[in-house]
Amino acid sequence: MYSMSPRTGKLLSDTEVVKKYVQENEWGLSTAIDLKDCDPDKIRSKEVITQFAIDLCEYINMKRFGEPIVVRFGPTPKVEGYSLAQLIETSMISGHFAEDTNRAFIDIFSCREYPPEKTARYCKEYFGAKEMEYSVSFRN
């Protein structure tokens, strides 16, 4: 597995990611997106999170398999919030929205390529986050 993040070195551009994915015949592409200082109303809304899953799939051209599952839970204030699971025909999108810190953690895994940086920026804008960091892993 080849991984990259701001903590491990230079991130490849979306064009470079897609080129590597195709040329090296990778099996899957995984992007972990961490959002800080999100709009508190958005991450506390089941309706917004549900619509996000639908909109994100359309944005990155992924076919949804069933409806988004959005459930609010958490045994302690640190982790309390909504969690998201959206199956897609090429794998899955998941997320957790931490109300205590107004953070969101979104993971996209697909065996079809998509632009990770553009996708991460979309998520940042969608939830009104002030900061965003993402990492990419090629799965093979």
Summary of the structure (lengths in Angstrom):
residues: 140
radius of gyration: 14.7
end to end distance: 6.3
largest distance: 45.0
contacts: 443
relative contact order: 0.31
helix: 28%
strand: 36%
